[in-house]
């Protein structure tokens, strides 16, 4: 279960980084617009994405109990909700320029940034529907389909971005934005076909309003948890990190980027663990849940420790990839403890992700929400 999820999340990271790199051919303003616009677009969509993500534990429990009709009903509820929310985002598009000007009054490239965000958010409904079907296939344990959908999104999106930059540069940042939207649409089309094939002969399933209410109630808490963490992280970078010395800031940002990549294997294991727990709960086999979670935590800690040791063995080389002076993180340097702190972060983050996905699989999102809000805004930022 875990390996396809790990590769799928790697594709998502590749899309974000690759789009920015390809936009570098359009000039500095375009790179900044794509980088900032990509972050802000995700920030604007993160709450519905979190709601769609909660469909996975609901589907997993239904699948574990052998109720195939319930799994399809939840998938349809997610698609219906994605469509409705996507329409709301389209209605908000005329206000994007004013919002960007309000948030970035002194930014020189507000116009291309607003264009990029507007195009990306025009496909928000596609993103939500795609995430909903990813949750469906993940919940029933077909993570290879999840991987295939993500590969299609990455290949089509980056391919069209490269084509627009090389062949139609006058499109500017609209080209990369359109590439991302069309790529998501292609991935969604693949998942819809896969869903139809999987549910062949069972087309009588209808949407149940109760599934939409459940998805909204608990899924909103899941989305708010992600939103709270992301907002604290953004505030930390924009308001705090920007005030420290340039060399130290570069090293810290490099560490954050490295940690994002290094945490992907643990995230995949945690997600697959959540799917397995959902199956156990659905099969009324709860007695196996706690031992399974403990074993999974041990595996995640060992994996993250093995990855984190690389920080201690090759700190100069790893940080030099981000143009950080090697002397800063070498023994005796001003930031010599940073590699060790990165190792500690990977271990604790792995345990946190495992516990969060386990609790989410048990439909407990309120505890995770309040814990992460308190940790993000009560500890990280202060």
C-alpha positions, 0 to 999 in steps of 0.5 A: 500500500505504501510504495505507490502513495510515496511515489504519488506524493513525490509526483505532487512535489515534482509538479510544484518544483518543476513548474517553477523551474520551467517558468524560469525561462519567462523571467524573474517576475514569472518565476516569482508569480508561479512560486507565490501563486502556486503556494497561495492557490494551494492555500486557498484550496486547502480546506476543501482538499482536507474535506475530500481527504477525509473520504478515505477513512470513511471508504476504508471502514466501509470497505473493511465491513464489506459494504461496497455500496457504501464506498461508492456512495461516499465517492459520489458524495465527495464528487457532488460536494467537489462540484458545488464548492468548485462552482463557488470558486468560479464565482469568486474569480472576479475578485482575485485581482482585488484580493491580490492587491490587498495582500501584496500592495507593494508587489511589482508583479501583482498582475501576472500573479493574479492571472496565475491564481485566477487560472489555477482556481478556475480548476479548483473543482477538478482538484477537489474531485480528483482528491475525492476519487484519490481518497476512494481508491486509497480507501479500498486499497487500490493505491496503484490507481492513486499512483497512476492518476498522480503520474498522469497529472504530473506528466501532462501538467509539466509537459504542457507547461514546458510546451507553453514556455517554449512554443507560446511564451507570450502566454506568460504565467497563464501557460504554466497555470493552464498546464496545471489545470489541464493536467489535473483534468487529465488525471481526473478523467483517468480516475473517473474511467477507473471508477466506472470500470470498478463499479461496473454493473452497480450503477444504481448507487445514489448520493445520500445526503447523510454522507455529505453531512458526515464528510462536511462535519468531520472533514472540515476539522481535517481541513482546518487542521491543515489550514492552521498548520500551513498558515502558521508555517507561512506566517513563520516564513514571511514574518520571522525568517525574513528578519534573520541574517541572509546566510542563516535564512538560506540554511533554514529554508534549505533545511525546510525544503530537505525535510519536505522531501525526506518526510515523504516516505513516512507520510506514505507509510502513515497514510497506508497505515490509516487505510489498514486501520480503517479496514480493521475497524470496518471488519470489527477487528479493533483489538489489532489496531493498537499493536499495529499502530505501535509496530508502524511507529517503530518502522517509521522511526527507524526509517526516518532515523536512517534518512536523517543520518544522511544529514549528519554524514553529508551535511556540507554536500546536502546544504550546498545543493541550495547554495548554502556555504558549507562552513555554516553547517560543518563542525564548528560552524555557526549552524553546526547543530542544524543537521541534528535538529533536522534528524530530530524533526524527521523522527518526531514528524514521522510519529506525528503523521502516524498518530494523526492518520491512525486517529483520522482512520478512527474518525477522530479529527477534533483531537488532532485539530486542537493539538496541531493548532496549539502546537503551530500557534502556541509553540512554533510561532512564539 
